[in-house]
Structures are given as structure tokens and as C-alpha cells.
């Protein structure tokens, strides 16, 4: 028996028409008629009967139909499992990421993934929030490691809440930087994804900083601050390895990092495997 024969009988039960089923299944009327006759001879039962509107399954065929449908469901699951296995033995993943995440998160994650799935190639595209969201929408990346900024129709899997810090040139006498004092200083702003999170924090506080310079790289922002050009706000991850004076904001401000993707349906087996490893790493840190 061929699984396609079960699919044919199920479709004929839905359409009641050999012509319609032929069109839906990419076959011909004569081809379907030949298959039905062959099955009737093999199974020793009548499968179809003519009606005023087309064809109908016989009572014997209807009795067998649930078993055929169950077999089709099981075959579909088998095929999905087989595809998943094959998807984890070859192929590629394309990830969108902030530069700070690519520098501090991804090396550990990708090393773990590569140890388990060495045949899968990984491509990392670094960009800002808007770029990565566009790539996800276009399907040019499978998912993105970014922050949860603004409204989106995409799915977001949060991993970590990260504090934002005021970055200043001179050491302060206070342990924190009151957010309302930011307007007193020239401000160095980020052109990349960080600025979405910082801008939201400033808007909520009713702050409009006097921006004198925009930089794309975190290290460039810190260099400008250390030169005394102004102050900045950066998240903890962006400040790793950089020697500069930092102070938590008062009240505290955070951004939420995680994985952004279109939907579960578009994630491959390899995508899901990498996400699961990312979850394990984050849970261990917590």
C-alpha cells in the first residue's frame, strides 16, 4: 500500500469529485480512476459509488477511512521528525545581532552549538534594532538577538533584564546618577539598537538631552565621554571590558534582551536547537 492512496481516498471523501481531486492532487481523472480500480481489486471491496453530484465513498470505504486518516497523521509526524533529524545534520543558520551581544553572548553559545551540531554553518549579521527587525521581516535572518523595544507583531523570547548606566568622564560623589540631571550635560548618543532602549527611558522621564555627537560603536562613545565631550547612557553588556566611570540611573532603568522571530512555524529544527542551548546558558547564569 502507498500512503498516497490513503491521501487520495481522504481527498475524494472531501470533494466528492474525481475531477476536483485530480486538480488538487496534481493527477488526472484517468489516473485516479485507474488507482481506484487497482485498489478495489487488491482490497476485494468496492471503494466508490456514483451519485447525482459526483462520487461518494462506499460504506466499506467509510469504515476504513478513520484508519487511513490516522495513518496519514502518523506519517506526517514521522516525516516531520525525519526532516528535523536531517535539519540538524546539515544546513545553516543566519542570526541578526547587536554588536555587543555578538561580542559577549554569542561566542559561548555558538561554541556549545558547534560541539553538538558541527555540520551546521552559522552566519552572524550585526546591525541595529531597525536593521535586524527589517531582516527578520524579510526573512534574510532566521531570528535576531536584540532588545524588546516598542511594539512588534513578531514573537519575542526574553532572556535577560539588563541595567542601563550613566557613563561620565569625572568620578561623581553620588553612587547613582539622578536621571533628571542628565539635561545639565552635553550628551553622546548611540546610532544603533541601544538608542531605542535609552530613548524610551528618557521619554518616560520627560528628558530631552542636548545631543552633540552620534556614534555607532560603544567604544567610540566611551572614548568621547573620557575626552570630556559629554555623558552617555549605555547598558551593562556594552560596557564590558571598557575602562570608564559608570553609575546606575536613579530611578533604575533597564532593557530586556532576548530573541525576536516571526513565528514558531518559520523556525527550523536547527534554529530551535540553538534557541534551546541559549536558554540553558541563560538559566545557568541566573
Secondary structure, 3 states (H helix, E strand, C coil): CCHHHHHHHHHHHHHCCHHHHHHHHCCCHHHHHHHHHHHHHHHCCCCEEEECCEEEECHHHHHHHHHHHHHHHHHHHHHHHHHHHHHCCCCEEEEEECHHHHHHCHHHHHHHHHHHCCCCEEEEEECCHHHHHHHHHHCCCCEEEEECCCCCCCEEEEEEEEEEEEEECCCCCCCEEEHHHHHHCEEEEECCCHHHHHHHHHHHHCCCCEEEEEECCHHHHHHHHHCCCCEEEEEHHHHCCCCCEEEEEECCCEEEEEEEECCHHHCCHHHHHHHHHHHHHHHHHC
